[in-house]
Amino acid sequence: MITGEQVRSARKLLGWSQMTLALEARVEQSTVTKFERSESRTSVLTVSTIKRTLESAGIEFLEYEPGVRLKAKPTVIRATWDPPPKR
């Protein structure tokens, strides 16, 4: 399970406000605020939705240490193509 502190850190890495996260996850901004502050019990479904939203934006939640990081961008190898010589 993720924590409110992880969600706050993830938002900061992405440059997102609470409102942006709420819109992306389709939850109320007050839900994000309360979860980050641990002010109320948030349903497992809502927490899962927030987590998936952040992960799809490039966040990786660290399992063995309480933290987050941006996923490394995959190395893209572009093949070069030389057109056949004109006849």
N, C-alpha and C positions, 0 to 999 in steps of 0.2 A: 504494500500500500504506500502511496506517496504522501508526503506531508505538505502542509501549507507553505512552509519555508521553501521547499523544493519548487512548488508552483510559482512562488514569487520570484525565485532566482531564475527559473526558466523564462518567465515573462521578460525579465530584465535582459537576459541574453538575446532574446528576439527583438527587444525594443518595443514590446507590446504593453499597452495599458491594461488595466483590469477590464475596461469596456471592450477592448479589442478581443481579449480572450473570451469574454462572455459572448460576444457576437459570433466568434468562430466556433465556439463549443455549443452555441444555442442554449445558453443558460442565462439566468439573471445576473447582473453585475453584483448584486448584493450576495449572491451565492458564492461568487469568487472571493469577494471581500471577507465574508464570514469564514470561508474555508481557510484562507491564508492566515487569518487571525486566530484560528481554532476556536471561534466563538460559538459554533453550533455543530451538531452532528450532520454530516453531509452523506447522502445515500451513496452506496457503493456504485450504483449506476451512474450517478453524476460525476463522481470522482474518476471513474473509468472513462467517461466521455471527455473530461478535461485532460486526462493523461493522454488519450489517443490523439486529441487535437494538438497538444504540444509535441508529441512524437511525430506527427505528420508534418509539423513545421520544422523538424530537424533537431528536436531535443532528445537526448538520451538520458534516462534516469539511471543513476548508478545504484546497483543493488547492494553492494557490500560496504558502501560508505554513503552516508546521507548527502547526496549532491546531485548535480545535473551538469551536463555539458552539451555543446553542439556536436552533432555527429560529424565525423570527418567526411568531407565530400569525396566521393569515389573518383579515382583517377580515370579519366576518359582517354582512351587511346584512339586517336582518329587515324583511320587508314587513308593513305593517299592513293589517288587514282590518276593515272596518266592516260589520257584518251589515246586510242590507237592512232598511228600516223595516218595522215590523209593520203589517199592514193590518187 
